[in-house]
Structure formats: structure tokens, C-alpha cells
């Protein structure tokens, strides 16, 4: 068993604001991230696939297929977008890094079998770096 | 406790299977199938696991770890064309996966003491692509 990790980048803006709280509560909860005009980050996304080493190809995962999947399911919709306005999922969901991870996970899991129809490789970990100091990790 | 030592080497390679056509290799490996080869600055992270020796306060002598990595990996692979100069890559494809497994196999015999064992090999082919291997291919 081996794990292969690929790093991707997207630049996006967001605003943290929950309809369940008052203006004042939102400001207290999210601080600067509640700024009404939004703000942006250069997000770094790491996707780890795990599986046995295929002796013929010497590969665990066909990187070109992984790139295509992440590009079509994540980067195309997320890169250079205002997440709150441009993505359906964030019409009802606050685009915190935690929620962004859940959306990315759902998108990748849903379309994973189209790219990787066999038992392996499987999606093992997703990591999202919002800034140098904030790293979020999800194991489906 | 885990301790990790990082080392770098630069090498060139071609990813292709001799029994496939150039077109098929291109589909599997993309630009990495270019027959003339191309190179990377590989970054290797070797992680050992163990309890610190109560007398020395060390899991493993880091100088010794550096020497093992140097002798088994860096000297034979640095500034080499892997397919032509570093067996077994005359016979198997030098993908990052195969290279990580080969490095594991070269390092593993040096860390079979009761105190420290080889826990993980992480090999970065580029900043954006790395492989983790902890033994036991399946």
C-alpha cells in the first residue's frame, strides 16, 4: 500500500456570515472574515490517493486522471470565484474552510468512480491550506 | 517518537514500458514518457520511529542516519539518469512510486535495531507531488 499526494491551488474569495446569527453576533464570531465585501485566499488543496502499486505501470494512481477529476470537479468552479455568490453549495452553507472541505469531498467522492472504476485507488485524505497558518484535514 | 531527516538529489528519468507503443506510453505517463528523459530535484524525507535512548537522549544517531541516506541513496542516484545508471530502473519504470519503494528497500536493512525502525519514506518528485511508503506492498 502506498499513498500519493498531489497539490493544487485555487484563488477564491469568501465571506463568513451565517443567517442564523445577528449582524453583531456574526461580527463577534467571524471577526475580519465577516467583512461585508468579502476577502480572498490562495488556497492550497492536497489530495491523497491510496492503493497498491500496479507492477506494470509502476503507479498507484494515474496522475493525469486525478488532475482531470480535480480540475473538473473543483478547480474549474472554485478558482477565481467568489464562493458565496458563484457556487450553489454556499448559498446555504457558510464557506468556512471546514465546509469547503466537505463540499470538495462530496464532489470528489461522487465522481471518483468515473475516473477510478476499480477498487483502487481510493480517496484517502483531503487537506486544505487557507493561509500558511491554517491547515484543515479530512479523511473520508 | 518520530524523527525525520530530509535529503535532496537531482536525477533524470523516462517513464515508459518497453512493451507498449510510444502512443500508449504517452497516454499513461504524459510528458514523462519523452524518450530523451527529463529531470527533477527530488526531496526525500526519511522518518524513523523509536524511544529515545535514556543515556544519549537520541532515537537514532542523526549523523549515522545522514551517512546511511548518503551512501545508499544520494551517492548512487544524485546527478544520474536513473533508467541507464541505477538498477533496477533498467528493468522497472522509475515512477515516483517505484523509486520510493526502492529507496525503502535500500534503507530498511540499516534500521532493524530494537530501538529505531524505519517508519516512512516520503519522496517529493516536485513540490506538488509526493509519495508516502511504509513498506508492505500489496
Contacts between the chains, C-beta under 8 A, distances in Angstrom:
chain1	res1	chain2	res2	distance
A	1	B	134	7.9
A	1	B	136	6.5
A	1	B	137	7.3
A	1	B	138	5.4
A	2	B	97	5.7
A	2	B	100	7.0
A	2	B	101	7.4
A	2	B	131	6.1
A	2	B	132	6.9
A	2	B	133	5.0
A	2	B	137	7.3
A	3	B	131	6.9
A	3	B	132	4.2
A	3	B	133	7.7
A	4	B	96	7.5
A	4	B	97	6.8
A	4	B	129	7.5
A	4	B	130	7.6
A	4	B	131	5.2
A	4	B	132	7.9
A	5	B	129	7.2
A	5	B	130	5.2
A	5	B	131	7.5
A	5	B	132	7.1
A	6	B	128	6.4
A	6	B	129	5.5
A	7	B	127	6.9
A	7	B	128	3.9
A	7	B	129	7.1
A	8	B	128	7.5
A	52	B	137	6.6
A	52	B	138	4.7
A	53	B	97	5.4
A	53	B	98	7.3
A	53	B	101	6.6
A	53	B	137	5.3
A	56	B	17	6.7
A	57	B	17	7.1
A	57	B	28	5.9
A	57	B	93	6.9
A	57	B	95	7.4
A	58	B	15	7.4
A	58	B	92	6.2
A	58	B	93	3.8
A	58	B	94	7.6
A	58	B	95	3.9
A	58	B	97	5.8
A	58	B	98	4.3
A	59	B	28	7.7
A	59	B	95	5.5
A	59	B	97	5.8
A	60	B	97	5.2
A	60	B	131	7.4
A	62	B	28	6.9
A	63	B	30	7.6
A	63	B	129	7.1
A	64	B	30	5.3
